[in-house]
Amino acid sequence: MDFNEKRLIQGLKAGKSKDFNEIFDQYYFDLCKYAYLLVKDEMAAEEIAEECFFRLWQNRTKIKIKESLKHYLFRAVHNISLNYLQHLQVIKKYKDLYVNVLDKKEVLYEEFESSPLQALQYKEFENELKEAIDSMPNQQKKVFSMNRFDGKKYREIADELGISITTVKSHMSSSLTYLREKLKEFL
């Protein structure tokens, strides 16, 4: 770690926004490119890089950088990208469940014709899912629906609703936790 990096890290830990801005300016573009290589989505890559810097600033007094600032930031983007990809899998699972419930119920009911018990269980799941989504707080339900059913990205939702991306992420996290809890007997 060179002298300039040590100075920037010390300034960051001391809460100097000038040093944080210098770190941001130096690494943001490269971190976006790296995130894009992992997630193959330009807007998501930018959000991941922004999340990295948000966490860096938020945890500035607690961070321990052993090798280099660059290595630390790239490792953080790598981890956030992996979490993002895992999150996409969860989204796909819930979206597929919802699509099956709302769009394909006739086909699915035909599949269950031979088993009245399965048809009953499916109908029960369908009702629980609709009820769980309907019982979410209005803003949370709106954010969840815009993302899952309208296919909008977090930034688009934030812009449209006039809220921060962090608020959108918080609503989505709360929604998924809530649905997992409400539907745990079916999953």
Contacts in CASP RR format, 6 or more apart in sequence:
PFRMAT RR
TARGET T0000
AUTHOR 0000-0000-0000
METHOD contacts of the structure
MODEL  1
MDFNEKRLIQGLKAGKSKDFNEIFDQYYFDLCKYAYLLVKDEMAAEEIAE
ECFFRLWQNRTKIKIKESLKHYLFRAVHNISLNYLQHLQVIKKYKDLYVN
VLDKKEVLYEEFESSPLQALQYKEFENELKEAIDSMPNQQKKVFSMNRFD
GKKYREIADELGISITTVKSHMSSSLTYLREKLKEFL
1 9 0 8 1.000
1 65 0 8 1.000
1 67 0 8 1.000
1 68 0 8 1.000
1 69 0 8 1.000
5 68 0 8 1.000
5 69 0 8 1.000
5 70 0 8 1.000
7 19 0 8 1.000
8 19 0 8 1.000
8 22 0 8 1.000
8 23 0 8 1.000
8 69 0 8 1.000
9 63 0 8 1.000
9 65 0 8 1.000
9 69 0 8 1.000
10 19 0 8 1.000
11 19 0 8 1.000
11 20 0 8 1.000
12 19 0 8 1.000
12 20 0 8 1.000
12 23 0 8 1.000
12 56 0 8 1.000
12 57 0 8 1.000
12 60 0 8 1.000
12 63 0 8 1.000
13 60 0 8 1.000
13 61 0 8 1.000
13 63 0 8 1.000
15 60 0 8 1.000
20 53 0 8 1.000
20 56 0 8 1.000
20 57 0 8 1.000
20 60 0 8 1.000
23 53 0 8 1.000
23 56 0 8 1.000
23 69 0 8 1.000
23 73 0 8 1.000
24 53 0 8 1.000
27 69 0 8 1.000
27 70 0 8 1.000
27 73 0 8 1.000
28 49 0 8 1.000
28 53 0 8 1.000
31 48 0 8 1.000
31 49 0 8 1.000
31 52 0 8 1.000
31 73 0 8 1.000
31 74 0 8 1.000
31 77 0 8 1.000
32 45 0 8 1.000
32 46 0 8 1.000
32 48 0 8 1.000
32 49 0 8 1.000
33 45 0 8 1.000
34 74 0 8 1.000
34 77 0 8 1.000
34 78 0 8 1.000
35 44 0 8 1.000
35 45 0 8 1.000
35 46 0 8 1.000
35 48 0 8 1.000
35 49 0 8 1.000
35 77 0 8 1.000
35 80 0 8 1.000
35 81 0 8 1.000
36 42 0 8 1.000
36 45 0 8 1.000
38 45 0 8 1.000
38 77 0 8 1.000
38 78 0 8 1.000
38 81 0 8 1.000
38 82 0 8 1.000
38 85 0 8 1.000
39 45 0 8 1.000
39 48 0 8 1.000
39 81 0 8 1.000
39 84 0 8 1.000
39 85 0 8 1.000
43 153 0 8 1.000
43 155 0 8 1.000
44 84 0 8 1.000
44 153 0 8 1.000
46 155 0 8 1.000
47 153 0 8 1.000
47 154 0 8 1.000
47 155 0 8 1.000
47 165 0 8 1.000
48 77 0 8 1.000
48 80 0 8 1.000
48 81 0 8 1.000
48 84 0 8 1.000
49 77 0 8 1.000
50 165 0 8 1.000
51 80 0 8 1.000
52 73 0 8 1.000
52 76 0 8 1.000
52 77 0 8 1.000
52 80 0 8 1.000
54 166 0 8 1.000
55 76 0 8 1.000
55 80 0 8 1.000
56 63 0 8 1.000
56 73 0 8 1.000
56 76 0 8 1.000
63 72 0 8 1.000
65 72 0 8 1.000
66 72 0 8 1.000
90 176 0 8 1.000
91 147 0 8 1.000
91 148 0 8 1.000
94 148 0 8 1.000
94 176 0 8 1.000
94 179 0 8 1.000
95 148 0 8 1.000
95 149 0 8 1.000
97 129 0 8 1.000
98 129 0 8 1.000
98 148 0 8 1.000
98 149 0 8 1.000
100 108 0 8 1.000
101 125 0 8 1.000
101 126 0 8 1.000
101 129 0 8 1.000
101 130 0 8 1.000
105 126 0 8 1.000
108 122 0 8 1.000
109 119 0 8 1.000
109 122 0 8 1.000
112 118 0 8 1.000
112 119 0 8 1.000
112 122 0 8 1.000
113 119 0 8 1.000
121 186 0 8 1.000
124 186 0 8 1.000
125 183 0 8 1.000
125 186 0 8 1.000
128 182 0 8 1.000
128 183 0 8 1.000
128 186 0 8 1.000
129 179 0 8 1.000
129 183 0 8 1.000
131 182 0 8 1.000
132 178 0 8 1.000
132 179 0 8 1.000
132 182 0 8 1.000
132 183 0 8 1.000
133 141 0 8 1.000
133 144 0 8 1.000
133 145 0 8 1.000
133 179 0 8 1.000
134 141 0 8 1.000
136 144 0 8 1.000
136 175 0 8 1.000
136 178 0 8 1.000
139 161 0 8 1.000
139 171 0 8 1.000
140 171 0 8 1.000
140 174 0 8 1.000
140 175 0 8 1.000
140 178 0 8 1.000
141 175 0 8 1.000
142 161 0 8 1.000
143 157 0 8 1.000
143 161 0 8 1.000
143 168 0 8 1.000
143 171 0 8 1.000
143 172 0 8 1.000
143 175 0 8 1.000
144 171 0 8 1.000
144 172 0 8 1.000
144 175 0 8 1.000
146 152 0 8 1.000
146 156 0 8 1.000
146 157 0 8 1.000
146 160 0 8 1.000
146 161 0 8 1.000
147 153 0 8 1.000
147 154 0 8 1.000
147 157 0 8 1.000
147 168 0 8 1.000
147 172 0 8 1.000
152 160 0 8 1.000
154 165 0 8 1.000
154 168 0 8 1.000
154 169 0 8 1.000
154 172 0 8 1.000
155 165 0 8 1.000
157 163 0 8 1.000
157 168 0 8 1.000
158 164 0 8 1.000
158 165 0 8 1.000
158 167 0 8 1.000
158 168 0 8 1.000
161 168 0 8 1.000
180 187 0 8 1.000
END
